[in-house]
Amino acid sequence: MGEAALTLYELAGADDALRFSPHCWKVRMALAHKGLEADRVPWRFTEKQAIAFSGQGLVPVLVHDGETISDSWRIALHLEERFPNRPSLFGGAGAMPLARFINGWADTALSPAIARVIILDVLERVHEDDRAYFRSSREQRMGRSLEEVAADRPANLAAVRQALLPVRRALAAADFIAGAAPAYADYCVFGLLMWARCISPVELLEADDPVFAWRDRLLDAFGGMARTSPCA
Amino acid sequence: MGEAALTLYELAGADDALRFSPHCWKVRMALAHKGLEADRVPWRFTEKQAIAFSGQGLVPVLVHDGETISDSWRIALHLEERFPNRPSLFGGAGAMPLARFINGWADTALSPAIARVIILDVLERVHEDDRAYFRSSREQRMGRSLEEVAADRPANLAAVRQALLPVRRALAAADFIAGAAPAYADYCVFGLLMWARCISPVELLEADDPVFAWRDRLLDAFGGMARTSPCA
């Protein structure tokens, strides 16, 4: 199966090498977990035409042997289904719905908290063609100007650390959310931390936080793929 | 195995029949899932001596054929291990750590949010011998008077509904958090809603909330065990 043709459309910043989308990071970790490599195509928010073939306007988009799949969760399910003999992303059918819950938690509780810390850093590092789109779409979503959202950084940072409580609780019992080894439940949380790491100089975690050590383990996974990835 | 001797020490209110502990509810649902019945012994916060044999001072405490297990999570693991031929609480070894995460999410994110809504109702309905203990232990934990905690009920209620976002997200894909059928990941969230239902007249959920319909399904499970349980 080394010959599977995989192309991943990934959000890029002003710098082509800067790939900071949390959802693209989930997919990159999932691909690595399955031992797969994809051609990684940089894409910007305003290049809707370039992924129009996917029937929607957001990345990640994966093209696998001519088949197109969008949305990080659906891509993970696709990889699990199509590469069943490689390491499982979920650890069984009973675990998949629970990983879906954790992915939903990451996107609805953790992601908005992180966004409030890093949003101006994102604005600064997206491609200049994307800047107006990024500001207006995010301000509409958040109901305030980005500057207002980011104004109280100490409080926003404290909220991120508070939001990570369930991760901390899980890590009191095992090295990874998924247990002794990482799986998609880990990657969907880690992807959000990679978003922050790639795009912002702010350190979200304190060095003595068990989440810090867990992030280190995942930065080192797959030959240090995440650790050596370009950051702003 | 119908002859397993099981005794469950459960928190009771001023009224003996009022069993409102969220963690005891997790265990009751887990026992029902396994098709087990336990003798249910009422216990109050100040009756530390009655459960001193367990080596700690909180319920639930389960005594199973002379073996004592405390802590709802450890009880769930015990039931899964000791009754392997009955319906699984986790749906496989890969799912157990993820259920642990969801349990941790329920206890660290949802539970404090619900507590802020119902705390004065709990105070009113605990046994009079427990009232001073309850107030002082909770005020110490929350760093404010219970009246201050409960002051802004509309905001506290909105925070509960916001905290339930990951559950809502999961229920967009399946009838239960665990998928097509309920499992411990559902019960550890449902237990917190039973806490509120048993002790408070406040309705946490709006009728058109998918979480409302999910709660209904679990209220009806096991012959309506939760629905017919005494409420204050």
Boltz contact constraints between the chains, C-beta under 6 A:
constraints:
  - contact:
      token1: [A, 91]
      token2: [B, 94]
      max_distance: 6.0
  - contact:
      token1: [A, 92]
      token2: [B, 92]
      max_distance: 6.0
  - contact:
      token1: [A, 92]
      token2: [B, 94]
      max_distance: 6.0
  - contact:
      token1: [A, 94]
      token2: [B, 91]
      max_distance: 6.0
  - contact:
      token1: [A, 94]
      token2: [B, 92]
      max_distance: 6.0
  - contact:
      token1: [A, 94]
      token2: [B, 95]
      max_distance: 6.0
  - contact:
      token1: [A, 95]
      token2: [B, 94]
      max_distance: 6.0
  - contact:
      token1: [A, 95]
      token2: [B, 95]
      max_distance: 6.0
  - contact:
      token1: [A, 95]
      token2: [B, 98]
      max_distance: 6.0
  - contact:
      token1: [A, 97]
      token2: [B, 174]
      max_distance: 6.0
  - contact:
      token1: [A, 97]
      token2: [B, 178]
      max_distance: 6.0
  - contact:
      token1: [A, 97]
      token2: [B, 179]
      max_distance: 6.0
  - contact:
      token1: [A, 98]
      token2: [B, 95]
      max_distance: 6.0
  - contact:
      token1: [A, 98]
      token2: [B, 98]
      max_distance: 6.0
  - contact:
      token1: [A, 98]
      token2: [B, 185]
      max_distance: 6.0
  - contact:
      token1: [A, 101]
      token2: [B, 102]
      max_distance: 6.0
  - contact:
      token1: [A, 101]
      token2: [B, 166]
      max_distance: 6.0
  - contact:
      token1: [A, 101]
      token2: [B, 170]
      max_distance: 6.0
  - contact:
      token1: [A, 101]
      token2: [B, 177]
      max_distance: 6.0
  - contact:
      token1: [A, 102]
      token2: [B, 101]
      max_distance: 6.0
  - contact:
      token1: [A, 104]
      token2: [B, 166]
      max_distance: 6.0
  - contact:
      token1: [A, 104]
      token2: [B, 169]
      max_distance: 6.0
  - contact:
      token1: [A, 104]
      token2: [B, 170]
      max_distance: 6.0
  - contact:
      token1: [A, 105]
      token2: [B, 166]
      max_distance: 6.0
  - contact:
      token1: [A, 108]
      token2: [B, 165]
      max_distance: 6.0
  - contact:
      token1: [A, 108]
      token2: [B, 166]
      max_distance: 6.0
  - contact:
      token1: [A, 108]
      token2: [B, 169]
      max_distance: 6.0
  - contact:
      token1: [A, 165]
      token2: [B, 108]
      max_distance: 6.0
  - contact:
      token1: [A, 166]
      token2: [B, 101]
      max_distance: 6.0
  - contact:
      token1: [A, 166]
      token2: [B, 104]
      max_distance: 6.0
  - contact:
      token1: [A, 166]
      token2: [B, 105]
      max_distance: 6.0
  - contact:
      token1: [A, 166]
      token2: [B, 108]
      max_distance: 6.0
  - contact:
      token1: [A, 169]
      token2: [B, 104]
      max_distance: 6.0
  - contact:
      token1: [A, 170]
      token2: [B, 101]
      max_distance: 6.0
  - contact:
      token1: [A, 170]
      token2: [B, 104]
      max_distance: 6.0
  - contact:
      token1: [A, 174]
      token2: [B, 97]
      max_distance: 6.0
  - contact:
      token1: [A, 177]
      token2: [B, 101]
      max_distance: 6.0
  - contact:
      token1: [A, 178]
      token2: [B, 97]
      max_distance: 6.0
  - contact:
      token1: [A, 179]
      token2: [B, 97]
      max_distance: 6.0
  - contact:
      token1: [A, 185]
      token2: [B, 98]
      max_distance: 6.0
